[in-house]
Amino acid sequence: MRSGIAFEQGEIVLVQFPFTNLTLSKKRPVLILSTAIHNKRSLDFVCCGITSNIKSVTHSVLIQTKDLTEGFLPKPSRVKVDTIFTLEKSIVIRRLGKIRPNVLERVRKELFDLF
């Protein structure tokens, strides 16, 4: 995707994400945390990881397709609120969906509880 795209807070996007040894990468979904204003002005956005490993862990929020206002999740997943990073918009492969406002509020609460 072009870097001029302004993503919205609460969107789920697919990115090519490197493994920690930087030798390989894998397509992974992430949840955009930064605001649309920030995302419009910057080449980067702030996000957190999403995993299909749904075992209960602290600082995570379970999401399913019913928790999206648009889009689709192939299986129940967890937003890993304690895995926060900044990515350049140009590495986004595509949009996958957007979470409902009440789910975004649960993510914010978990993020606040983390700090």
N, CA, C and O atoms as a GROMACS GRO file, in nm:
protein
  460
    1MET      N    1   0.084  -0.119   0.000
    1MET     CA    2   0.000   0.000   0.000
    1MET      C    3   0.088   0.125   0.000
    1MET      O    4   0.201   0.122   0.048
    2ARG      N    5   0.036   0.230  -0.053
    2ARG     CA    6   0.110   0.356  -0.057
    2ARG      C    7   0.116   0.418   0.082
    2ARG      O    8   0.024   0.401   0.162
    3SER      N    9   0.225   0.491   0.109
    3SER     CA   10   0.242   0.551   0.241
    3SER      C   11   0.148   0.668   0.264
    3SER      O   12   0.132   0.711   0.378
    4GLY      N   13   0.083   0.722   0.160
    4GLY     CA   14  -0.009   0.834   0.174
    4GLY      C   15  -0.144   0.794   0.229
    4GLY      O   16  -0.227   0.881   0.257
    5ILE      N   17  -0.168   0.666   0.246
    5ILE     CA   18  -0.295   0.617   0.299
    5ILE      C   19  -0.304   0.654   0.446
    5ILE      O   20  -0.209   0.636   0.522
    6ALA      N   21  -0.420   0.707   0.488
    6ALA     CA   22  -0.440   0.742   0.629
    6ALA      C   23  -0.525   0.634   0.694
    6ALA      O   24  -0.646   0.625   0.672
    7PHE      N   25  -0.461   0.553   0.774
    7PHE     CA   26  -0.532   0.447   0.844
    7PHE      C   27  -0.602   0.504   0.966
    7PHE      O   28  -0.561   0.607   1.019
    8GLU      N   29  -0.707   0.435   1.010
    8GLU     CA   30  -0.784   0.478   1.127
    8GLU      C   31  -0.751   0.391   1.247
    8GLU      O   32  -0.714   0.274   1.234
    9GLN      N   33  -0.765   0.451   1.364
    9GLN     CA   34  -0.749   0.378   1.489
    9GLN      C   35  -0.855   0.267   1.492
    9GLN      O   36  -0.972   0.291   1.461
   10GLY      N   37  -0.812   0.147   1.530
   10GLY     CA   38  -0.905   0.034   1.537
   10GLY      C   39  -0.907  -0.053   1.413
   10GLY      O   40  -0.972  -0.157   1.411
   11GLU      N   41  -0.835  -0.012   1.308
   11GLU     CA   42  -0.827  -0.095   1.189
   11GLU      C   43  -0.731  -0.211   1.211
   11GLU      O   44  -0.631  -0.198   1.282
   12ILE      N   45  -0.762  -0.322   1.150
   12ILE     CA   46  -0.672  -0.437   1.148
   12ILE      C   47  -0.614  -0.445   1.008
   12ILE      O   48  -0.688  -0.447   0.909
   13VAL      N   49  -0.481  -0.449   1.000
   13VAL     CA   50  -0.414  -0.457   0.871
   13VAL      C   51  -0.317  -0.575   0.872
   13VAL      O   52  -0.274  -0.620   0.978
   14LEU      N   53  -0.285  -0.624   0.753
   14LEU     CA   54  -0.191  -0.733   0.738
   14LEU      C   55  -0.055  -0.676   0.696
   14LEU      O   56  -0.046  -0.597   0.602
   15VAL      N   57   0.051  -0.717   0.768
   15VAL     CA   58   0.186  -0.668   0.738
   15VAL      C   59   0.282  -0.786   0.725
   15VAL      O   60   0.257  -0.894   0.779
   16GLN      N   61   0.390  -0.765   0.653
   16GLN     CA   62   0.498  -0.863   0.646
   16GLN      C   63   0.585  -0.836   0.768
   16GLN      O   64   0.653  -0.734   0.774
   17PHE      N   65   0.584  -0.928   0.864
   17PHE     CA   66   0.649  -0.903   0.993
   17PHE      C   67   0.772  -0.991   1.007
   17PHE      O   68   0.763  -1.113   0.990
   18PRO      N   69   0.889  -0.932   1.038
   18PRO     CA   70   1.011  -1.012   1.048
   18PRO      C   71   1.019  -1.090   1.179
   18PRO      O   72   0.970  -1.046   1.282
   19PHE      N   73   1.082  -1.207   1.172
   19PHE     CA   74   1.115  -1.280   1.294
   19PHE      C   75   1.227  -1.204   1.365
   19PHE      O   76   1.294  -1.121   1.304
   20THR      N   77   1.247  -1.232   1.491
   20THR     CA   78   1.346  -1.156   1.569
   20THR      C   79   1.488  -1.171   1.516
   20THR      O   80   1.571  -1.083   1.539
   21ASN      N   81   1.519  -1.280   1.446
   21ASN     CA   82   1.654  -1.294   1.392
   21ASN      C   83   1.669  -1.225   1.255
   21ASN      O   84   1.777  -1.225   1.198
   22LEU      N   85   1.561  -1.167   1.205
   22LEU     CA   86   1.556  -1.089   1.080
   22LEU      C   87   1.590  -1.168   0.954
   22LEU      O   88   1.610  -1.108   0.848
   23THR      N   89   1.597  -1.300   0.962
   23THR     CA   90   1.628  -1.380   0.844
   23THR      C   91   1.502  -1.418   0.765
   23THR      O   92   1.509  -1.440   0.644
   24LEU      N   93   1.389  -1.427   0.833
   24LEU     CA   94   1.262  -1.464   0.770
   24LEU      C   95   1.154  -1.368   0.815
   24LEU      O   96   1.171  -1.295   0.913
   25SER      N   97   1.043  -1.370   0.744
   25SER     CA   98   0.928  -1.291   0.787
   25SER      C   99   0.801  -1.368   0.756
   25SER      O  100   0.801  -1.466   0.681
   26LYS      N  101   0.693  -1.322   0.816
   26LYS     CA  102   0.564  -1.388   0.799
   26LYS      C  103   0.456  -1.281   0.796
   26LYS      O  104   0.468  -1.178   0.862
   27LYS      N  105   0.351  -1.306   0.722
   27LYS     CA  106   0.238  -1.213   0.721
   27LYS      C  107   0.164  -1.226   0.853
   27LYS      O  108   0.128  -1.335   0.895
   28ARG      N  109   0.142  -1.111   0.917
   28ARG     CA  110   0.075  -1.108   1.047
   28ARG      C  111  -0.024  -0.991   1.053
   28ARG      O  112   0.002  -0.885   0.996
   29PRO      N  113  -0.136  -1.010   1.121
   29PRO     CA  114  -0.228  -0.898   1.141
   29PRO      C  115  -0.185  -0.813   1.260
   29PRO      O  116  -0.129  -0.864   1.357
   30VAL      N  117  -0.211  -0.683   1.252
   30VAL     CA  118  -0.186  -0.592   1.363
   30VAL      C  119  -0.306  -0.499   1.378
   30VAL      O  120  -0.379  -0.474   1.282
   31LEU      N  121  -0.324  -0.447   1.500
   31LEU     CA  122  -0.431  -0.352   1.528
   31LEU      C  123  -0.369  -0.213   1.539
   31LEU      O  124  -0.275  -0.193   1.616
   32ILE      N  125  -0.420  -0.120   1.464
   32ILE     CA  126  -0.368   0.017   1.467
   32ILE      C  127  -0.421   0.089   1.591
   32ILE      O  128  -0.542   0.096   1.614
   33LEU      N  129  -0.328   0.142   1.671
   33LEU     CA  130  -0.360   0.213   1.795
   33LEU      C  131  -0.357   0.364   1.777
   33LEU      O  132  -0.434   0.435   1.842
   34SER      N  133  -0.269   0.414   1.692
   34SER     CA  134  -0.254   0.559   1.676
   34SER      C  135  -0.376   0.618   1.605
   34SER      O  136  -0.446   0.550   1.531
   35THR      N  137  -0.399   0.746   1.631
   35THR     CA  138  -0.517   0.814   1.579
   35THR      C  139  -0.505   0.843   1.430
   35THR      O  140  -0.395   0.844   1.375
   36ALA      N  141  -0.618   0.865   1.366
   36ALA     CA  142  -0.620   0.897   1.223
   36ALA      C  143  -0.541   1.025   1.196
   36ALA      O  144  -0.476   1.036   1.092
   37ILE      N  145  -0.546   1.121   1.286
   37ILE     CA  146  -0.470   1.246   1.268
   37ILE      C  147  -0.321   1.216   1.263
   37ILE      O  148  -0.250   1.264   1.174
   38HIS      N  149  -0.272   1.138   1.359
   38HIS     CA  150  -0.130   1.099   1.358
   38HIS      C  151  -0.098   1.022   1.230
   38HIS      O  152   0.002   1.050   1.164
   39ASN      N  153  -0.181   0.927   1.197
   39ASN     CA  154  -0.154   0.841   1.082
   39ASN      C  155  -0.154   0.918   0.951
   39ASN      O  156  -0.083   0.881   0.857
   40LYS      N  157  -0.231   1.025   0.943
   40LYS     CA  158  -0.235   1.106   0.822
   40LYS      C  159  -0.107   1.189   0.808
   40LYS      O  160  -0.057   1.209   0.698
   41ARG      N  161  -0.054   1.236   0.920
   41ARG     CA  162   0.063   1.324   0.919
   41ARG      C  163   0.196   1.250   0.916
   41ARG      O  164   0.299   1.309   0.883
   42SER      N  165   0.195   1.122   0.949
   42SER     CA  166   0.319   1.047   0.965
   42SER      C  167   0.331   0.936   0.860
   42SER      O  168   0.231   0.890   0.804
   43LEU      N  169   0.453   0.894   0.834
   43LEU     CA  170   0.475   0.777   0.749
   43LEU      C  171   0.458   0.648   0.827
   43LEU      O  172   0.452   0.540   0.768
   44ASP      N  173   0.449   0.659   0.960
   44ASP     CA  174   0.440   0.544   1.049
   44ASP      C  175   0.307   0.542   1.123
   44ASP      O  176   0.234   0.641   1.128
   45PHE      N  177   0.276   0.427   1.181
   45PHE     CA  178   0.163   0.415   1.272
   45PHE      C  179   0.204   0.327   1.389
   45PHE      O  180   0.296   0.246   1.378
   46VAL      N  181   0.135   0.343   1.502
   46VAL     CA  182   0.159   0.264   1.622
   46VAL      C  183   0.055   0.153   1.625
   46VAL      O  184  -0.063   0.177   1.601
   47CYS      N  185   0.100   0.032   1.656
   47CYS     CA  186   0.008  -0.082   1.652
   47CYS      C  187   0.047  -0.185   1.756
   47CYS      O  188   0.150  -0.173   1.823
   48CYS      N  189  -0.036  -0.287   1.768
   48CYS     CA  190  -0.003  -0.402   1.853
   48CYS      C  191  -0.038  -0.529   1.776
   48CYS      O  192  -0.122  -0.529   1.686
   49GLY      N  193   0.028  -0.635   1.815
   49GLY     CA  194   0.013  -0.761   1.744
   49GLY      C  195  -0.119  -0.831   1.772
   49GLY      O  196  -0.185  -0.807   1.873
   50ILE      N  197  -0.155  -0.917   1.679
   50ILE     CA  198  -0.272  -1.002   1.693
   50ILE      C  199  -0.226  -1.145   1.668
   50ILE      O  200  -0.151  -1.170   1.574
   51THR      N  201  -0.272  -1.237   1.751
   51THR     CA  202  -0.235  -1.378   1.736
   51THR      C  203  -0.359  -1.466   1.736
   51THR      O  204  -0.461  -1.433   1.797
   52SER      N  205  -0.349  -1.578   1.666
   52SER     CA  206  -0.459  -1.675   1.668
   52SER      C  207  -0.443  -1.773   1.784
   52SER      O  208  -0.528  -1.859   1.805
   53ASN      N  209  -0.334  -1.761   1.859
   53ASN     CA  210  -0.316  -1.840   1.981
   53ASN      C  211  -0.402  -1.775   2.089
   53ASN      O  212  -0.365  -1.672   2.145
   54ILE      N  213  -0.516  -1.835   2.118
   54ILE     CA  214  -0.613  -1.767   2.204
   54ILE      C  215  -0.605  -1.805   2.351
   54ILE      O  216  -0.694  -1.769   2.428
   55LYS      N  217  -0.500  -1.876   2.392
   55LYS     CA  218  -0.489  -1.907   2.535
   55LYS      C  219  -0.491  -1.776   2.612
   55LYS      O  220  -0.434  -1.676   2.569
   56SER      N  221  -0.555  -1.777   2.724
   56SER     CA  222  -0.573  -1.656   2.804
   56SER      C  223  -0.440  -1.609   2.862
   56SER      O  224  -0.371  -1.683   2.932
   57VAL      N  225  -0.407  -1.487   2.831
   57VAL     CA  226  -0.288  -1.423   2.886
   57VAL      C  227  -0.326  -1.283   2.932
   57VAL      O  228  -0.425  -1.226   2.887
   58THR      N  229  -0.244  -1.228   3.022
   58THR     CA  230  -0.273  -1.092   3.067
   58THR      C  231  -0.246  -0.993   2.956
   58THR      O  232  -0.168  -1.020   2.865
   59HIS      N  233  -0.310  -0.880   2.964
   59HIS     CA  234  -0.295  -0.770   2.869
   59HIS      C  235  -0.322  -0.813   2.725
   59HIS      O  236  -0.244  -0.784   2.634
   60SER      N  237  -0.433  -0.882   2.709
   60SER     CA  238  -0.478  -0.918   2.575
   60SER      C  239  -0.631  -0.913   2.572
   60SER      O  240  -0.696  -0.920   2.676
   61VAL      N  241  -0.685  -0.900   2.452
   61VAL     CA  242  -0.830  -0.893   2.434
   61VAL      C  243  -0.869  -0.992   2.326
   61VAL      O  244  -0.817  -0.987   2.214
   62LEU      N  245  -0.960  -1.083   2.359
   62LEU     CA  246  -1.010  -1.182   2.264
   62LEU      C  247  -1.101  -1.112   2.163
   62LEU      O  248  -1.189  -1.035   2.201
   63ILE      N  249  -1.080  -1.140   2.034
   63ILE     CA  250  -1.166  -1.085   1.929
   63ILE      C  251  -1.207  -1.196   1.832
   63ILE      O  252  -1.134  -1.292   1.809
   64GLN      N  253  -1.328  -1.177   1.776
   64GLN     CA  254  -1.382  -1.268   1.675
   64GLN      C  255  -1.446  -1.182   1.567
   64GLN      O  256  -1.457  -1.060   1.582
   65THR      N  257  -1.488  -1.245   1.460
   65THR     CA  258  -1.549  -1.168   1.350
   65THR      C  259  -1.666  -1.084   1.400
   65THR      O  260  -1.687  -0.973   1.350
   66LYS      N  261  -1.743  -1.133   1.496
   66LYS     CA  262  -1.858  -1.057   1.547
   66LYS      C  263  -1.814  -0.927   1.615
   66LYS      O  264  -1.897  -0.838   1.637
   67ASP      N  265  -1.685  -0.914   1.650
   67ASP     CA  266  -1.633  -0.793   1.713
   67ASP      C  267  -1.585  -0.688   1.613
   67ASP      O  268  -1.530  -0.585   1.651
   68LEU      N  269  -1.607  -0.716   1.484
   68LEU     CA  270  -1.565  -0.624   1.378
   68LEU      C  271  -1.685  -0.552   1.320
   68LEU      O  272  -1.793  -0.611   1.306
   69THR      N  273  -1.667  -0.425   1.286
   69THR     CA  274  -1.772  -0.351   1.215
   69THR      C  275  -1.764  -0.380   1.066
   69THR      O  276  -1.863  -0.364   0.993
   70GLU      N  277  -1.646  -0.422   1.021
   70GLU     CA  278  -1.627  -0.463   0.882
   70GLU      C  279  -1.512  -0.561   0.876
   70GLU      O  280  -1.426  -0.562   0.964
   71GLY      N  281  -1.511  -0.644   0.775
   71GLY     CA  282  -1.403  -0.740   0.760
   71GLY      C  283  -1.436  -0.876   0.819
   71GLY      O  284  -1.550  -0.904   0.856
   72PHE      N  285  -1.332  -0.959   0.827
   72PHE     CA  286  -1.350  -1.098   0.866
   72PHE      C  287  -1.222  -1.150   0.930
   72PHE      O  288  -1.112  -1.118   0.886
   73LEU      N  289  -1.237  -1.230   1.035
   73LEU     CA  290  -1.124  -1.301   1.096
   73LEU      C  291  -1.146  -1.450   1.073
   73LEU      O  292  -1.253  -1.502   1.104
   74PRO      N  293  -1.046  -1.520   1.018
   74PRO     CA  294  -1.065  -1.662   0.989
   74PRO      C  295  -1.082  -1.747   1.114
   74PRO      O  296  -1.142  -1.855   1.108
   75LYS      N  297  -1.032  -1.700   1.229
   75LYS     CA  298  -1.049  -1.773   1.355
   75LYS      C  299  -1.040  -1.675   1.472
   75LYS      O  300  -0.986  -1.566   1.457
   76PRO      N  301  -1.095  -1.713   1.588
   76PRO     CA  302  -1.082  -1.626   1.705
   76PRO      C  303  -0.935  -1.593   1.730
   76PRO      O  304  -0.847  -1.676   1.708
   77SER      N  305  -0.910  -1.470   1.775
   77SER     CA  306  -0.773  -1.422   1.793
   77SER      C  307  -0.764  -1.337   1.919
   77SER      O  308  -0.865  -1.302   1.980
   78ARG      N  309  -0.640  -1.305   1.956
   78ARG     CA  310  -0.615  -1.216   2.070
   78ARG      C  311  -0.533  -1.097   2.025
   78ARG      O  312  -0.434  -1.111   1.953
   79VAL      N  313  -0.577  -0.978   2.067
   79VAL     CA  314  -0.499  -0.857   2.050
   79VAL      C  315  -0.399  -0.856   2.164
   79VAL      O  316  -0.438  -0.853   2.281
   80LYS      N  317  -0.270  -0.857   2.131
   80LYS     CA  318  -0.165  -0.861   2.232
   80LYS      C  319  -0.126  -0.717   2.267
   80LYS      O  320  -0.037  -0.658   2.206
   81VAL      N  321  -0.194  -0.663   2.366
   81VAL     CA  322  -0.178  -0.522   2.403
   81VAL      C  323  -0.036  -0.494   2.453
   81VAL      O  324   0.010  -0.380   2.444
   82ASP      N  325   0.033  -0.594   2.504
   82ASP     CA  326   0.169  -0.571   2.554
   82ASP      C  327   0.276  -0.588   2.446
   82ASP      O  328   0.396  -0.588   2.476
   83THR      N  329   0.234  -0.601   2.321
   83THR     CA  330   0.327  -0.609   2.209
   83THR      C  331   0.302  -0.489   2.118
   83THR      O  332   0.227  -0.499   2.021
   84ILE      N  333   0.364  -0.378   2.151
   84ILE     CA  334   0.341  -0.250   2.082
   84ILE      C  335   0.463  -0.215   1.999
   84ILE      O  336   0.577  -0.232   2.043
   85PHE      N  337   0.439  -0.167   1.879
   85PHE     CA  338   0.550  -0.127   1.794
   85PHE      C  339   0.504  -0.023   1.694
   85PHE      O  340   0.384  -0.001   1.676
   86THR      N  341   0.600   0.041   1.628
   86THR     CA  342   0.575   0.139   1.523
   86THR      C  343   0.618   0.079   1.390
   86THR      O  344   0.727   0.022   1.378
   87LEU      N  345   0.532   0.091   1.290
   87LEU     CA  346   0.562   0.038   1.158
   87LEU      C  347   0.541   0.146   1.052
   87LEU      O  348   0.462   0.238   1.071
   88GLU      N  349   0.612   0.132   0.944
   88GLU     CA  350   0.593   0.223   0.832
   88GLU      C  351   0.472   0.179   0.752
   88GLU      O  352   0.452   0.060   0.727
   89LYS      N  353   0.391   0.274   0.712
   89LYS     CA  354   0.268   0.242   0.639
   89LYS      C  355   0.293   0.166   0.509
   89LYS      O  356   0.207   0.090   0.464
   90SER      N  357   0.409   0.185   0.451
   90SER     CA  358   0.437   0.121   0.322
   90SER      C  359   0.446  -0.031   0.330
   90SER      O  360   0.439  -0.097   0.226
   91ILE      N  361   0.460  -0.089   0.450
   91ILE     CA  362   0.469  -0.236   0.459
   91ILE      C  363   0.333  -0.302   0.475
   91ILE      O  364   0.323  -0.425   0.481
   92VAL      N  365   0.227  -0.221   0.481
   92VAL     CA  366   0.093  -0.278   0.491
   92VAL      C  367   0.057  -0.345   0.359
   92VAL      O  368   0.068  -0.284   0.252
   93ILE      N  369   0.015  -0.469   0.368
   93ILE     CA  370  -0.024  -0.546   0.249
   93ILE      C  371  -0.169  -0.515   0.212
   93ILE      O  372  -0.201  -0.487   0.097
   94ARG      N  373  -0.256  -0.520   0.315
   94ARG     CA  374  -0.398  -0.487   0.292
   94ARG      C  375  -0.470  -0.470   0.423
   94ARG      O  376  -0.421  -0.509   0.529
   95ARG      N  377  -0.588  -0.411   0.415
   95ARG     CA  378  -0.675  -0.398   0.530
   95ARG      C  379  -0.751  -0.528   0.548
   95ARG      O  380  -0.788  -0.594   0.451
   96LEU      N  381  -0.773  -0.564   0.675
   96LEU     CA  382  -0.850  -0.685   0.705
   96LEU      C  383  -0.985  -0.654   0.768
   96LEU      O  384  -1.079  -0.733   0.756
   97GLY      N  385  -0.996  -0.540   0.834
   97GLY     CA  386  -1.122  -0.505   0.900
   97GLY      C  387  -1.103  -0.394   1.000
   97GLY      O  388  -0.999  -0.329   1.004
   98LYS      N  389  -1.205  -0.375   1.080
   98LYS     CA  390  -1.203  -0.271   1.184
   98LYS      C  391  -1.284  -0.321   1.303
   98LYS      O  392  -1.394  -0.374   1.287
   99ILE      N  393  -1.228  -0.304   1.424
   99ILE     CA  394  -1.298  -0.351   1.543
   99ILE      C  395  -1.405  -0.252   1.586
   99ILE      O  396  -1.398  -0.133   1.555
  100ARG      N  397  -1.502  -0.301   1.658
  100ARG     CA  398  -1.612  -0.218   1.710
  100ARG      C  399  -1.558  -0.123   1.817
  100ARG      O  400  -1.459  -0.154   1.883
  101PRO      N  401  -1.622  -0.007   1.834
  101PRO     CA  402  -1.576   0.090   1.935
  101PRO      C  403  -1.567   0.032   2.077
  101PRO      O  404  -1.474   0.066   2.151
  102ASN      N  405  -1.661  -0.054   2.116
  102ASN     CA  406  -1.656  -0.111   2.251
  102ASN      C  407  -1.536  -0.205   2.268
  102ASN      O  408  -1.483  -0.216   2.378
  103VAL      N  409  -1.494  -0.271   2.162
  103VAL     CA  410  -1.376  -0.359   2.167
  103VAL      C  411  -1.250  -0.272   2.174
  103VAL      O  412  -1.157  -0.305   2.248
  104LEU      N  413  -1.247  -0.164   2.098
  104LEU     CA  414  -1.134  -0.070   2.105
  104LEU      C  415  -1.122  -0.014   2.246
  104LEU      O  416  -1.011   0.006   2.296
  105GLU      N  417  -1.234   0.011   2.310
  105GLU     CA  418  -1.231   0.060   2.449
  105GLU      C  419  -1.172  -0.045   2.543
  105GLU      O  420  -1.099  -0.010   2.635
  106ARG      N  421  -1.202  -0.172   2.522
  106ARG     CA  422  -1.141  -0.279   2.602
  106ARG      C  423  -0.990  -0.285   2.580
  106ARG      O  424  -0.915  -0.307   2.674
  107VAL      N  425  -0.946  -0.265   2.456
  107VAL     CA  426  -0.803  -0.261   2.426
  107VAL      C  427  -0.738  -0.144   2.498
  107VAL      O  428  -0.632  -0.159   2.558
  108ARG      N  429  -0.802  -0.027   2.494
  108ARG     CA  430  -0.749   0.092   2.565
  108ARG      C  431  -0.737   0.065   2.714
  108ARG      O  432  -0.638   0.103   2.776
  109LYS      N  433  -0.838   0.001   2.772
  109LYS     CA  434  -0.834  -0.028   2.916
  109LYS      C  435  -0.717  -0.120   2.948
  109LYS      O  436  -0.645  -0.096   3.044
  110GLU      N  437  -0.698  -0.224   2.869
  110GLU     CA  438  -0.586  -0.315   2.890
  110GLU      C  439  -0.452  -0.241   2.875
  110GLU      O  440  -0.358  -0.265   2.951
  111LEU      N  441  -0.445  -0.153   2.778
  111LEU     CA  442  -0.324  -0.074   2.758
  111LEU      C  443  -0.298   0.017   2.878
  111LEU      O  444  -0.185   0.028   2.925
  112PHE      N  445  -0.402   0.081   2.927
  112PHE     CA  446  -0.389   0.166   3.044
  112PHE      C  447  -0.347   0.083   3.167
  112PHE      O  448  -0.261   0.126   3.244
  113ASP      N  449  -0.407  -0.032   3.185
  113ASP     CA  450  -0.371  -0.120   3.298
  113ASP      C  451  -0.227  -0.167   3.289
  113ASP      O  452  -0.162  -0.191   3.392
  114LEU      N  453  -0.176  -0.182   3.169
  114LEU     CA  454  -0.038  -0.224   3.149
  114LEU      C  455   0.061  -0.120   3.202
  114LEU      O  456   0.165  -0.155   3.258
  115PHE      N  457   0.027   0.006   3.185
  115PHE     CA  458   0.116   0.114   3.228
  115PHE      C  459   0.073   0.173   3.361
  115PHE      O  460   0.138   0.264   3.411
   0.00000   0.00000   0.00000
